[in-house]
């Protein structure tokens, strides 16, 4: 009986806990378009949490890899 009464409260606590795991400011979204032999993307992105969304506008299959370049490399 008590467990049934606590179940809705448990759901609220779980939802609040999961929302606390999100970054305080929403993630930046970077749109990338892949074309055959080219990618269209911004030259720079802001620091912080970032979501990349890639659209394949070409005939070939494309992959997007992201990594940090060492200092003094462009």
TINUKOL-457567 format. One record per residue: residue in three letters; chain; x negated, y negated, z of N, C-alpha, C, CB in turn. Coordinates in Angstrom, 1 decimal. Glycine has a CB too. Example, Ala and Ser with C-alpha at 12.3 -4.5 7.8 and 13.67 -1.06 7.14 Angstrom:
<nodes>
<node><code>ALA</code><unit>A</unit><n_u>-13.2</n_u><n_v>5.7</n_v><n_w>7.8</n_w><ca_u>-12.3</ca_u><ca_v>4.5</ca_v><ca_w>7.8</ca_w><c_u>-13.2</c_u><c_v>3.3</c_v><c_w>7.8</c_w><cb_u>-11.3</cb_u><cb_v>4.5</cb_v><cb_w>9.0</cb_w></node>
<node><code>SER</code><unit>A</unit><n_u>-12.8</n_u><n_v>2.2</n_v><n_w>7.1</n_w><ca_u>-13.7</ca_u><ca_v>1.1</ca_v><ca_w>7.1</ca_w><c_u>-12.9</c_u><c_v>0.0</c_v><c_w>7.9</c_w><cb_u>-14.1</cb_u><cb_v>0.6</cb_v><cb_w>5.7</cb_w></node>
</nodes>
This chain:
<nodes>
<node><code>UNK</code><unit>A</unit><n_u>-0.8</n_u><n_v>1.2</n_v><n_w>0.0</n_w><ca_u>0.0</ca_u><ca_v>0.0</ca_v><ca_w>0.0</ca_w><c_u>-0.9</c_u><c_v>-1.3</c_v><c_w>0.0</c_w><cb_u>0.9</cb_u><cb_v>0.0</cb_v><cb_w>1.2</cb_w></node>
<node><code>UNK</code><unit>A</unit><n_u>-1.9</n_u><n_v>-1.3</n_v><n_w>0.9</n_w><ca_u>-2.7</ca_u><ca_v>-2.5</ca_v><ca_w>0.9</ca_w><c_u>-3.6</c_u><c_v>-2.5</c_v><c_w>-0.3</c_w><cb_u>-3.7</cb_u><cb_v>-2.4</cb_v><cb_w>2.2</cb_w></node>
<node><code>UNK</code><unit>A</unit><n_u>-4.0</n_u><n_v>-1.4</n_v><n_w>-0.9</n_w><ca_u>-4.8</ca_u><ca_v>-1.4</ca_v><ca_w>-2.1</ca_w><c_u>-4.1</c_u><c_v>-2.0</c_v><c_w>-3.2</c_w><cb_u>-5.3</cb_u><cb_v>0.0</cb_v><cb_w>-2.4</cb_w></node>
<node><code>UNK</code><unit>A</unit><n_u>-2.8</n_u><n_v>-1.7</n_v><n_w>-3.4</n_w><ca_u>-2.0</ca_u><ca_v>-2.3</ca_v><ca_w>-4.5</ca_w><c_u>-1.9</c_u><c_v>-3.8</c_v><c_w>-4.3</c_w><cb_u>-0.6</cb_u><cb_v>-1.7</cb_v><cb_w>-4.5</cb_w></node>
<node><code>UNK</code><unit>A</unit><n_u>-1.9</n_u><n_v>-4.3</n_v><n_w>-3.1</n_w><ca_u>-1.8</ca_u><ca_v>-5.8</ca_v><ca_w>-2.9</ca_w><c_u>-3.1</c_u><c_v>-6.4</c_v><c_w>-3.2</c_w><cb_u>-1.3</cb_u><cb_v>-6.1</cb_v><cb_w>-1.5</cb_w></node>
<node><code>UNK</code><unit>A</unit><n_u>-4.2</n_u><n_v>-5.7</n_v><n_w>-3.0</n_w><ca_u>-5.5</ca_u><ca_v>-6.3</ca_v><ca_w>-3.2</ca_w><c_u>-6.0</c_u><c_v>-6.2</c_v><c_w>-4.7</c_w><cb_u>-6.5</cb_u><cb_v>-5.6</cb_v><cb_w>-2.3</cb_w></node>
<node><code>UNK</code><unit>A</unit><n_u>-5.4</n_u><n_v>-5.4</n_v><n_w>-5.5</n_w><ca_u>-5.8</ca_u><ca_v>-5.2</ca_v><ca_w>-6.9</ca_w><c_u>-5.7</c_u><c_v>-6.5</c_v><c_w>-7.7</c_w><cb_u>-4.9</cb_u><cb_v>-4.2</cb_v><cb_w>-7.5</cb_w></node>
<node><code>UNK</code><unit>A</unit><n_u>-4.6</n_u><n_v>-7.3</n_v><n_w>-7.6</n_w><ca_u>-4.7</ca_u><ca_v>-8.6</ca_v><ca_w>-8.3</ca_w><c_u>-5.8</c_u><c_v>-9.5</c_v><c_w>-7.8</c_w><cb_u>-3.3</cb_u><cb_v>-9.3</cb_v><cb_w>-8.2</cb_w></node>
<node><code>UNK</code><unit>A</unit><n_u>-6.0</n_u><n_v>-9.5</n_v><n_w>-6.5</n_w><ca_u>-7.1</ca_u><ca_v>-10.4</ca_v><ca_w>-6.0</ca_w><c_u>-8.4</c_u><c_v>-9.9</c_v><c_w>-6.5</c_w><cb_u>-7.0</cb_u><cb_v>-10.3</cb_v><cb_w>-4.5</cb_w></node>
<node><code>UNK</code><unit>A</unit><n_u>-8.6</n_u><n_v>-8.6</n_v><n_w>-6.6</n_w><ca_u>-9.9</ca_u><ca_v>-8.1</ca_v><ca_w>-7.1</ca_w><c_u>-10.1</c_u><c_v>-8.5</c_v><c_w>-8.6</c_w><cb_u>-9.9</cb_u><cb_v>-6.6</cb_v><cb_w>-7.1</cb_w></node>
<node><code>UNK</code><unit>A</unit><n_u>-9.0</n_u><n_v>-8.6</n_v><n_w>-9.4</n_w><ca_u>-9.1</ca_u><ca_v>-9.0</ca_v><ca_w>-10.8</ca_w><c_u>-9.6</c_u><c_v>-10.5</c_v><c_w>-10.8</c_w><cb_u>-7.8</cb_u><cb_v>-8.8</cb_v><cb_w>-11.5</cb_w></node>
<node><code>UNK</code><unit>A</unit><n_u>-9.0</n_u><n_v>-11.3</n_v><n_w>-10.0</n_w><ca_u>-9.4</ca_u><ca_v>-12.7</ca_v><ca_w>-9.9</ca_w><c_u>-10.8</c_u><c_v>-12.9</c_v><c_w>-9.5</c_w><cb_u>-8.4</cb_u><cb_v>-13.5</cb_v><cb_w>-9.0</cb_w></node>
<node><code>UNK</code><unit>A</unit><n_u>-11.3</n_u><n_v>-12.2</n_v><n_w>-8.5</n_w><ca_u>-12.7</ca_u><ca_v>-12.3</ca_v><ca_w>-8.1</ca_w><c_u>-13.6</c_u><c_v>-11.8</c_v><c_w>-9.2</c_w><cb_u>-12.9</cb_u><cb_v>-11.4</cb_v><cb_w>-6.8</cb_w></node>
<node><code>UNK</code><unit>A</unit><n_u>-13.3</n_u><n_v>-10.8</n_v><n_w>-9.9</n_w><ca_u>-14.1</ca_u><ca_v>-10.3</ca_v><ca_w>-11.0</ca_w><c_u>-14.2</c_u><c_v>-11.3</c_v><c_w>-12.1</c_w><cb_u>-13.6</cb_u><cb_v>-8.9</cb_v><cb_w>-11.5</cb_w></node>
<node><code>UNK</code><unit>A</unit><n_u>-13.1</n_u><n_v>-11.9</n_v><n_w>-12.5</n_w><ca_u>-13.1</ca_u><ca_v>-12.9</ca_v><ca_w>-13.5</ca_w><c_u>-13.9</c_u><c_v>-14.1</c_v><c_w>-13.1</c_w><cb_u>-11.6</cb_u><cb_v>-13.4</cb_v><cb_w>-13.8</cb_w></node>
<node><code>UNK</code><unit>A</unit><n_u>-13.8</n_u><n_v>-14.5</n_v><n_w>-11.9</n_w><ca_u>-14.6</ca_u><ca_v>-15.7</ca_v><ca_w>-11.4</ca_w><c_u>-16.1</c_u><c_v>-15.3</c_v><c_w>-11.4</c_w><cb_u>-14.1</cb_u><cb_v>-16.1</cb_v><cb_w>-10.0</cb_w></node>
<node><code>UNK</code><unit>A</unit><n_u>-16.4</n_u><n_v>-14.1</n_v><n_w>-11.0</n_w><ca_u>-17.8</ca_u><ca_v>-13.7</ca_v><ca_w>-11.0</ca_w><c_u>-18.4</c_u><c_v>-13.7</c_v><c_w>-12.4</c_w><cb_u>-18.0</cb_u><cb_v>-12.3</cb_v><cb_w>-10.4</cb_w></node>
<node><code>UNK</code><unit>A</unit><n_u>-17.7</n_u><n_v>-13.2</n_v><n_w>-13.4</n_w><ca_u>-18.2</ca_u><ca_v>-13.1</ca_v><ca_w>-14.7</ca_w><c_u>-18.3</c_u><c_v>-14.5</c_v><c_w>-15.3</c_w><cb_u>-17.2</cb_u><cb_v>-12.3</cb_v><cb_w>-15.6</cb_w></node>
<node><code>UNK</code><unit>A</unit><n_u>-17.4</n_u><n_v>-15.4</n_v><n_w>-15.0</n_w><ca_u>-17.5</ca_u><ca_v>-16.8</ca_v><ca_w>-15.6</ca_w><c_u>-18.7</c_u><c_v>-17.5</c_v><c_w>-14.9</c_w><cb_u>-16.2</cb_u><cb_v>-17.6</cb_v><cb_w>-15.3</cb_w></node>
<node><code>UNK</code><unit>A</unit><n_u>-19.1</n_u><n_v>-17.1</n_v><n_w>-13.7</n_w><ca_u>-20.3</ca_u><ca_v>-17.7</ca_v><ca_w>-13.1</ca_w><c_u>-21.6</c_u><c_v>-17.3</c_v><c_w>-13.8</c_w><cb_u>-20.3</cb_u><cb_v>-17.4</cb_v><cb_w>-11.6</cb_w></node>
<node><code>UNK</code><unit>A</unit><n_u>-21.6</n_u><n_v>-16.2</n_v><n_w>-14.5</n_w><ca_u>-22.7</ca_u><ca_v>-15.8</ca_v><ca_w>-15.2</ca_w><c_u>-23.0</c_u><c_v>-16.6</c_v><c_w>-16.5</c_w><cb_u>-22.6</cb_u><cb_v>-14.3</cb_v><cb_w>-15.6</cb_w></node>
<node><code>UNK</code><unit>A</unit><n_u>-22.0</n_u><n_v>-17.3</n_v><n_w>-17.0</n_w><ca_u>-22.2</ca_u><ca_v>-18.1</ca_v><ca_w>-18.2</ca_w><c_u>-23.0</c_u><c_v>-19.3</c_v><c_w>-17.9</c_w><cb_u>-20.8</cb_u><cb_v>-18.6</cb_v><cb_w>-18.7</cb_w></node>
<node><code>UNK</code><unit>A</unit><n_u>-23.8</n_u><n_v>-19.8</n_v><n_w>-18.8</n_w><ca_u>-24.6</ca_u><ca_v>-21.1</ca_v><ca_w>-18.6</ca_w><c_u>-23.7</c_u><c_v>-22.2</c_v><c_w>-18.3</c_w><cb_u>-25.5</cb_u><cb_v>-21.4</cb_v><cb_w>-19.8</cb_w></node>
<node><code>UNK</code><unit>A</unit><n_u>-24.2</n_u><n_v>-23.2</n_v><n_w>-17.5</n_w><ca_u>-23.4</ca_u><ca_v>-24.3</ca_v><ca_w>-17.1</ca_w><c_u>-22.9</c_u><c_v>-25.1</c_v><c_w>-18.3</c_w><cb_u>-24.2</cb_u><cb_v>-25.2</cb_v><cb_w>-16.1</cb_w></node>
<node><code>UNK</code><unit>A</unit><n_u>-23.8</n_u><n_v>-25.4</n_v><n_w>-19.2</n_w><ca_u>-23.4</ca_u><ca_v>-26.1</ca_v><ca_w>-20.4</ca_w><c_u>-23.3</c_u><c_v>-25.1</c_v><c_w>-21.5</c_w><cb_u>-24.4</cb_u><cb_v>-27.2</cb_v><cb_w>-20.8</cb_w></node>
<node><code>UNK</code><unit>A</unit><n_u>-22.3</n_u><n_v>-25.2</n_v><n_w>-22.3</n_w><ca_u>-22.0</ca_u><ca_v>-24.2</ca_v><ca_w>-23.3</ca_w><c_u>-23.2</c_u><c_v>-24.1</c_v><c_w>-24.3</c_w><cb_u>-20.8</cb_u><cb_v>-24.6</cb_v><cb_w>-24.1</cb_w></node>
<node><code>UNK</code><unit>A</unit><n_u>-23.4</n_u><n_v>-22.9</n_v><n_w>-24.8</n_w><ca_u>-24.5</ca_u><ca_v>-22.6</ca_v><ca_w>-25.7</ca_w><c_u>-24.4</c_u><c_v>-23.4</c_v><c_w>-27.0</c_w><cb_u>-24.6</cb_u><cb_v>-21.1</cb_v><cb_w>-26.0</cb_w></node>
<node><code>UNK</code><unit>A</unit><n_u>-25.5</n_u><n_v>-23.8</n_v><n_w>-27.5</n_w><ca_u>-25.6</ca_u><ca_v>-24.5</ca_v><ca_w>-28.8</ca_w><c_u>-25.3</c_u><c_v>-23.4</c_v><c_w>-29.9</c_w><cb_u>-27.0</cb_u><cb_v>-25.2</cb_v><cb_w>-29.0</cb_w></node>
<node><code>UNK</code><unit>A</unit><n_u>-24.6</n_u><n_v>-23.8</n_v><n_w>-30.9</n_w><ca_u>-24.4</ca_u><ca_v>-22.8</ca_v><ca_w>-32.0</ca_w><c_u>-25.1</c_u><c_v>-23.3</c_v><c_w>-33.2</c_w><cb_u>-22.8</cb_u><cb_v>-22.7</cb_v><cb_w>-32.3</cb_w></node>
<node><code>UNK</code><unit>A</unit><n_u>-25.9</n_u><n_v>-22.4</n_v><n_w>-33.8</n_w><ca_u>-26.7</ca_u><ca_v>-22.7</ca_v><ca_w>-35.0</ca_w><c_u>-26.1</c_u><c_v>-21.9</c_v><c_w>-36.1</c_w><cb_u>-28.2</cb_u><cb_v>-22.5</cb_v><cb_w>-34.8</cb_w></node>
<node><code>UNK</code><unit>A</unit><n_u>-25.7</n_u><n_v>-22.5</n_v><n_w>-37.2</n_w><ca_u>-25.2</ca_u><ca_v>-21.8</ca_v><ca_w>-38.3</ca_w><c_u>-26.3</c_u><c_v>-21.6</c_v><c_w>-39.3</c_w><cb_u>-24.0</cb_u><cb_v>-22.6</cb_v><cb_w>-39.0</cb_w></node>
<node><code>UNK</code><unit>A</unit><n_u>-26.5</n_u><n_v>-20.4</n_v><n_w>-39.8</n_w><ca_u>-27.5</ca_u><ca_v>-20.0</ca_v><ca_w>-40.7</ca_w><c_u>-26.8</c_u><c_v>-19.3</c_v><c_w>-41.9</c_w><cb_u>-28.6</cb_u><cb_v>-19.0</cb_v><cb_w>-40.1</cb_w></node>
<node><code>UNK</code><unit>A</unit><n_u>-27.2</n_u><n_v>-19.8</n_v><n_w>-43.1</n_w><ca_u>-26.6</ca_u><ca_v>-19.2</ca_v><ca_w>-44.3</ca_w><c_u>-27.8</c_u><c_v>-18.5</c_v><c_w>-45.1</c_w><cb_u>-25.9</cb_u><cb_v>-20.2</cb_v><cb_w>-45.2</cb_w></node>
<node><code>UNK</code><unit>A</unit><n_u>-27.6</n_u><n_v>-17.2</n_v><n_w>-45.3</n_w><ca_u>-28.6</ca_u><ca_v>-16.4</ca_v><ca_w>-46.0</ca_w><c_u>-28.2</c_u><c_v>-16.3</c_v><c_w>-47.5</c_w><cb_u>-28.8</cb_u><cb_v>-15.0</cb_v><cb_w>-45.4</cb_w></node>
<node><code>UNK</code><unit>A</unit><n_u>-29.1</n_u><n_v>-16.7</n_v><n_w>-48.4</n_w><ca_u>-28.8</ca_u><ca_v>-16.6</ca_v><ca_w>-49.8</ca_w><c_u>-30.0</c_u><c_v>-15.7</c_v><c_w>-50.4</c_w><cb_u>-28.8</cb_u><cb_v>-18.0</cb_v><cb_w>-50.5</cb_w></node>
<node><code>UNK</code><unit>A</unit><n_u>-29.8</n_u><n_v>-15.2</n_v><n_w>-51.6</n_w><ca_u>-30.9</ca_u><ca_v>-14.4</ca_v><ca_w>-52.1</ca_w><c_u>-32.1</c_u><c_v>-15.3</c_v><c_w>-52.2</c_w><cb_u>-30.5</cb_u><cb_v>-13.8</cb_v><cb_w>-53.5</cb_w></node>
<node><code>UNK</code><unit>A</unit><n_u>-33.2</n_u><n_v>-14.9</n_v><n_w>-51.5</n_w><ca_u>-34.5</ca_u><ca_v>-15.5</ca_v><ca_w>-51.5</ca_w><c_u>-34.5</c_u><c_v>-16.9</c_v><c_w>-50.8</c_w><cb_u>-35.0</cb_u><cb_v>-15.7</cb_v><cb_w>-52.9</cb_w></node>
<node><code>UNK</code><unit>A</unit><n_u>-33.5</n_u><n_v>-17.2</n_v><n_w>-49.9</n_w><ca_u>-33.6</ca_u><ca_v>-18.4</ca_v><ca_w>-49.2</ca_w><c_u>-32.6</c_u><c_v>-18.3</c_v><c_w>-48.0</c_w><cb_u>-33.1</cb_u><cb_v>-19.6</cb_v><cb_w>-50.1</cb_w></node>
<node><code>UNK</code><unit>A</unit><n_u>-33.0</n_u><n_v>-19.2</n_v><n_w>-46.9</n_w><ca_u>-32.1</ca_u><ca_v>-19.3</ca_v><ca_w>-45.8</ca_w><c_u>-31.9</c_u><c_v>-20.8</c_v><c_w>-45.6</c_w><cb_u>-32.8</cb_u><cb_v>-18.7</cb_v><cb_w>-44.5</cb_w></node>
<node><code>UNK</code><unit>A</unit><n_u>-30.6</n_u><n_v>-21.2</n_v><n_w>-45.3</n_w><ca_u>-30.3</ca_u><ca_v>-22.6</ca_v><ca_w>-45.0</ca_w><c_u>-30.0</c_u><c_v>-22.6</c_v><c_w>-43.5</c_w><cb_u>-29.0</cb_u><cb_v>-23.0</cb_v><cb_w>-45.8</cb_w></node>
<node><code>UNK</code><unit>A</unit><n_u>-30.9</n_u><n_v>-23.4</n_v><n_w>-42.8</n_w><ca_u>-30.8</ca_u><ca_v>-23.5</ca_v><ca_w>-41.3</ca_w><c_u>-31.4</c_u><c_v>-24.9</c_v><c_w>-40.9</c_w><cb_u>-31.5</cb_u><cb_v>-22.4</cb_v><cb_w>-40.6</cb_w></node>
<node><code>UNK</code><unit>A</unit><n_u>-31.1</n_u><n_v>-25.4</n_v><n_w>-39.7</n_w><ca_u>-31.7</ca_u><ca_v>-26.6</ca_v><ca_w>-39.3</ca_w><c_u>-33.2</c_u><c_v>-26.5</c_v><c_w>-39.1</c_w><cb_u>-31.0</cb_u><cb_v>-27.1</cb_v><cb_w>-38.0</cb_w></node>
<node><code>UNK</code><unit>A</unit><n_u>-33.9</n_u><n_v>-27.6</n_v><n_w>-39.2</n_w><ca_u>-35.3</ca_u><ca_v>-27.6</ca_v><ca_w>-39.0</ca_w><c_u>-35.7</c_u><c_v>-27.5</c_v><c_w>-37.6</c_w><cb_u>-36.0</cb_u><cb_v>-28.9</cb_v><cb_w>-39.6</cb_w></node>
<node><code>UNK</code><unit>A</unit><n_u>-34.8</n_u><n_v>-28.0</n_v><n_w>-36.7</n_w><ca_u>-35.0</ca_u><ca_v>-27.9</ca_v><ca_w>-35.3</ca_w><c_u>-33.7</c_u><c_v>-27.6</c_v><c_w>-34.6</c_w><cb_u>-35.6</cb_u><cb_v>-29.3</cb_v><cb_w>-34.7</cb_w></node>
<node><code>UNK</code><unit>A</unit><n_u>-33.9</n_u><n_v>-27.0</n_v><n_w>-33.4</n_w><ca_u>-32.7</ca_u><ca_v>-26.7</ca_v><ca_w>-32.5</ca_w><c_u>-33.0</c_u><c_v>-27.2</c_v><c_w>-31.1</c_w><cb_u>-32.3</cb_u><cb_v>-25.2</cb_v><cb_w>-32.5</cb_w></node>
<node><code>UNK</code><unit>A</unit><n_u>-32.0</n_u><n_v>-27.6</n_v><n_w>-30.4</n_w><ca_u>-32.3</ca_u><ca_v>-28.1</ca_v><ca_w>-29.0</ca_w><c_u>-32.6</c_u><c_v>-26.9</c_v><c_w>-28.1</c_w><cb_u>-31.0</cb_u><cb_v>-28.8</cb_v><cb_w>-28.4</cb_w></node>
<node><code>UNK</code><unit>A</unit><n_u>-33.3</n_u><n_v>-27.2</n_v><n_w>-27.0</n_w><ca_u>-33.7</ca_u><ca_v>-26.1</ca_v><ca_w>-26.1</ca_w><c_u>-32.5</c_u><c_v>-25.6</c_v><c_w>-25.3</c_w><cb_u>-34.8</cb_u><cb_v>-26.6</cb_v><cb_w>-25.1</cb_w></node>
<node><code>UNK</code><unit>A</unit><n_u>-32.6</n_u><n_v>-24.5</n_v><n_w>-24.8</n_w><ca_u>-31.5</ca_u><ca_v>-23.9</ca_v><ca_w>-24.0</ca_w><c_u>-30.8</c_u><c_v>-22.8</c_v><c_w>-24.6</c_w><cb_u>-30.5</cb_u><cb_v>-25.0</cb_v><cb_w>-23.7</cb_w></node>
<node><code>UNK</code><unit>A</unit><n_u>-29.7</n_u><n_v>-22.3</n_v><n_w>-24.0</n_w><ca_u>-29.0</ca_u><ca_v>-21.2</ca_v><ca_w>-24.6</ca_w><c_u>-28.5</c_u><c_v>-21.5</c_v><c_w>-26.0</c_w><cb_u>-27.8</cb_u><cb_v>-20.8</cb_v><cb_w>-23.7</cb_w></node>
<node><code>UNK</code><unit>A</unit><n_u>-28.7</n_u><n_v>-20.6</n_v><n_w>-26.9</n_w><ca_u>-28.4</ca_u><ca_v>-20.9</ca_v><ca_w>-28.3</ca_w><c_u>-27.7</c_u><c_v>-19.6</c_v><c_w>-28.9</c_w><cb_u>-29.6</cb_u><cb_v>-21.3</cb_v><cb_w>-29.1</cb_w></node>
<node><code>UNK</code><unit>A</unit><n_u>-26.7</n_u><n_v>-19.8</n_v><n_w>-29.6</n_w><ca_u>-26.0</ca_u><ca_v>-18.7</ca_v><ca_w>-30.4</ca_w><c_u>-26.3</c_u><c_v>-19.0</c_v><c_w>-31.9</c_w><cb_u>-24.5</cb_u><cb_v>-18.7</cb_v><cb_w>-30.1</cb_w></node>
<node><code>UNK</code><unit>A</unit><n_u>-26.8</n_u><n_v>-17.9</n_v><n_w>-32.5</n_w><ca_u>-27.0</ca_u><ca_v>-18.0</ca_v><ca_w>-34.0</ca_w><c_u>-25.9</c_u><c_v>-17.2</c_v><c_w>-34.7</c_w><cb_u>-28.4</cb_u><cb_v>-17.4</cb_v><cb_w>-34.3</cb_w></node>
<node><code>UNK</code><unit>A</unit><n_u>-25.3</n_u><n_v>-17.9</n_v><n_w>-35.7</n_w><ca_u>-24.3</ca_u><ca_v>-17.2</ca_v><ca_w>-36.5</ca_w><c_u>-24.8</c_u><c_v>-17.2</c_v><c_w>-38.0</c_w><cb_u>-22.9</cb_u><cb_v>-18.0</cb_v><cb_w>-36.4</cb_w></node>
<node><code>UNK</code><unit>A</unit><n_u>-25.0</n_u><n_v>-16.1</n_v><n_w>-38.5</n_w><ca_u>-25.5</ca_u><ca_v>-16.0</ca_v><ca_w>-39.9</ca_w><c_u>-24.4</c_u><c_v>-15.5</c_v><c_w>-40.8</c_w><cb_u>-26.7</cb_u><cb_v>-15.0</cb_v><cb_w>-39.9</cb_w></node>
<node><code>UNK</code><unit>A</unit><n_u>-24.3</n_u><n_v>-16.2</n_v><n_w>-42.0</n_w><ca_u>-23.4</ca_u><ca_v>-15.8</ca_v><ca_w>-43.0</ca_w><c_u>-24.3</c_u><c_v>-15.4</c_v><c_w>-44.2</c_w><cb_u>-22.5</cb_u><cb_v>-17.0</cb_v><cb_w>-43.4</cb_w></node>
<node><code>UNK</code><unit>A</unit><n_u>-24.0</n_u><n_v>-14.2</n_v><n_w>-44.8</n_w><ca_u>-24.7</ca_u><ca_v>-13.7</ca_v><ca_w>-45.9</ca_w><c_u>-24.0</c_u><c_v>-14.1</c_v><c_w>-47.2</c_w><cb_u>-24.9</cb_u><cb_v>-12.1</cb_v><cb_w>-45.9</cb_w></node>
<node><code>UNK</code><unit>A</unit><n_u>-24.5</n_u><n_v>-15.1</n_v><n_w>-47.9</n_w><ca_u>-23.9</ca_u><ca_v>-15.6</ca_v><ca_w>-49.1</ca_w><c_u>-24.6</c_u><c_v>-15.1</c_v><c_w>-50.3</c_w><cb_u>-23.9</cb_u><cb_v>-17.2</cb_v><cb_w>-49.1</cb_w></node>
<node><code>UNK</code><unit>A</unit><n_u>-25.5</n_u><n_v>-14.1</n_v><n_w>-50.1</n_w><ca_u>-26.2</ca_u><ca_v>-13.5</ca_v><ca_w>-51.3</ca_w><c_u>-25.7</c_u><c_v>-12.2</c_v><c_w>-51.6</c_w><cb_u>-27.7</cb_u><cb_v>-13.5</cb_v><cb_w>-51.0</cb_w></node>
<node><code>UNK</code><unit>A</unit><n_u>-26.3</n_u><n_v>-11.6</n_v><n_w>-52.6</n_w><ca_u>-26.0</ca_u><ca_v>-10.2</ca_v><ca_w>-53.1</ca_w><c_u>-26.7</c_u><c_v>-9.2</c_v><c_w>-52.3</c_w><cb_u>-26.3</cb_u><cb_v>-10.1</cb_v><cb_w>-54.6</cb_w></node>
<node><code>UNK</code><unit>A</unit><n_u>-27.9</n_u><n_v>-9.5</n_v><n_w>-51.8</n_w><ca_u>-28.7</ca_u><ca_v>-8.6</ca_v><ca_w>-51.1</ca_w><c_u>-28.4</c_u><c_v>-8.6</c_v><c_w>-49.6</c_w><cb_u>-30.2</cb_u><cb_v>-8.9</cb_v><cb_w>-51.3</cb_w></node>
<node><code>UNK</code><unit>A</unit><n_u>-28.8</n_u><n_v>-7.6</n_v><n_w>-48.9</n_w><ca_u>-28.6</ca_u><ca_v>-7.5</ca_v><ca_w>-47.4</ca_w><c_u>-29.7</c_u><c_v>-8.4</c_v><c_w>-46.8</c_w><cb_u>-28.7</cb_u><cb_v>-6.1</cb_v><cb_w>-46.9</cb_w></node>
<node><code>UNK</code><unit>A</unit><n_u>-29.4</n_u><n_v>-9.2</n_v><n_w>-45.8</n_w><ca_u>-30.3</ca_u><ca_v>-10.1</ca_v><ca_w>-45.1</ca_w><c_u>-30.3</c_u><c_v>-9.8</c_v><c_w>-43.6</c_w><cb_u>-30.0</cb_u><cb_v>-11.6</cb_v><cb_w>-45.4</cb_w></node>
<node><code>UNK</code><unit>A</unit><n_u>-31.5</n_u><n_v>-10.1</n_v><n_w>-43.0</n_w><ca_u>-31.7</ca_u><ca_v>-10.0</ca_v><ca_w>-41.6</ca_w><c_u>-32.2</c_u><c_v>-11.3</c_v><c_w>-41.1</c_w><cb_u>-32.6</cb_u><cb_v>-8.8</cb_v><cb_w>-41.2</cb_w></node>
<node><code>UNK</code><unit>A</unit><n_u>-31.9</n_u><n_v>-11.7</n_v><n_w>-39.8</n_w><ca_u>-32.4</ca_u><ca_v>-12.9</ca_v><ca_w>-39.2</ca_w><c_u>-33.2</c_u><c_v>-12.5</c_v><c_w>-38.0</c_w><cb_u>-31.3</cb_u><cb_v>-13.9</cb_v><cb_w>-38.9</cb_w></node>
<node><code>UNK</code><unit>A</unit><n_u>-34.5</n_u><n_v>-12.8</n_v><n_w>-38.0</n_w><ca_u>-35.4</ca_u><ca_v>-12.5</ca_v><ca_w>-36.9</ca_w><c_u>-35.8</c_u><c_v>-13.9</c_v><c_w>-36.3</c_w><cb_u>-36.6</cb_u><cb_v>-11.7</cb_v><cb_w>-37.3</cb_w></node>
<node><code>UNK</code><unit>A</unit><n_u>-35.8</n_u><n_v>-14.0</n_v><n_w>-35.0</n_w><ca_u>-36.2</ca_u><ca_v>-15.3</ca_v><ca_w>-34.4</ca_w><c_u>-37.3</c_u><c_v>-15.0</c_v><c_w>-33.4</c_w><cb_u>-35.0</cb_u><cb_v>-15.9</cb_v><cb_w>-33.6</cb_w></node>
<node><code>UNK</code><unit>A</unit><n_u>-38.4</n_u><n_v>-15.8</n_v><n_w>-33.5</n_w><ca_u>-39.4</ca_u><ca_v>-15.7</ca_v><ca_w>-32.5</ca_w><c_u>-40.1</c_u><c_v>-17.0</c_v><c_w>-32.4</c_w><cb_u>-40.5</cb_u><cb_v>-14.6</cb_v><cb_w>-32.9</cb_w></node>
<node><code>UNK</code><unit>A</unit><n_u>-40.9</n_u><n_v>-17.2</n_v><n_w>-31.3</n_w><ca_u>-41.6</ca_u><ca_v>-18.4</ca_v><ca_w>-31.0</ca_w><c_u>-43.0</c_u><c_v>-18.4</c_v><c_w>-31.6</c_w><cb_u>-41.7</cb_u><cb_v>-18.7</cb_v><cb_w>-29.5</cb_w></node>
<node><code>UNK</code><unit>A</unit><n_u>-43.3</n_u><n_v>-19.5</n_v><n_w>-32.3</n_w><ca_u>-44.6</ca_u><ca_v>-19.5</ca_v><ca_w>-32.9</ca_w><c_u>-45.6</c_u><c_v>-20.0</c_v><c_w>-31.9</c_w><cb_u>-44.7</cb_u><cb_v>-20.5</cb_v><cb_w>-34.1</cb_w></node>
<node><code>UNK</code><unit>A</unit><n_u>-46.9</n_u><n_v>-19.6</n_v><n_w>-32.0</n_w><ca_u>-47.9</ca_u><ca_v>-20.1</ca_v><ca_w>-31.0</ca_w><c_u>-48.1</c_u><c_v>-21.6</c_v><c_w>-31.2</c_w><cb_u>-49.2</cb_u><cb_v>-19.3</cb_v><cb_w>-31.2</cb_w></node>
<node><code>UNK</code><unit>A</unit><n_u>-48.7</n_u><n_v>-22.2</n_v><n_w>-30.2</n_w><ca_u>-49.1</ca_u><ca_v>-23.6</ca_v><ca_w>-30.3</ca_w><c_u>-49.8</c_u><c_v>-23.9</c_v><c_w>-31.5</c_w><cb_u>-49.9</cb_u><cb_v>-24.0</cb_v><cb_w>-29.0</cb_w></node>
<node><code>UNK</code><unit>A</unit><n_u>-49.6</n_u><n_v>-25.1</n_v><n_w>-32.1</n_w><ca_u>-50.3</ca_u><ca_v>-25.6</ca_v><ca_w>-33.3</ca_w><c_u>-50.0</c_u><c_v>-24.8</c_v><c_w>-34.6</c_w><cb_u>-51.8</cb_u><cb_v>-25.5</cb_v><cb_w>-33.1</cb_w></node>
<node><code>UNK</code><unit>A</unit><n_u>-48.9</n_u><n_v>-24.0</n_v><n_w>-34.6</n_w><ca_u>-48.5</ca_u><ca_v>-23.3</ca_v><ca_w>-35.8</ca_w><c_u>-47.1</c_u><c_v>-23.8</c_v><c_w>-36.2</c_w><cb_u>-48.5</cb_u><cb_v>-21.7</cb_v><cb_w>-35.5</cb_w></node>
<node><code>UNK</code><unit>A</unit><n_u>-46.9</n_u><n_v>-23.9</n_v><n_w>-37.5</n_w><ca_u>-45.6</ca_u><ca_v>-24.4</ca_v><ca_w>-38.0</ca_w><c_u>-45.1</c_u><c_v>-23.4</c_v><c_w>-39.0</c_w><cb_u>-45.7</cb_u><cb_v>-25.7</cb_v><cb_w>-38.7</cb_w></node>
</nodes>
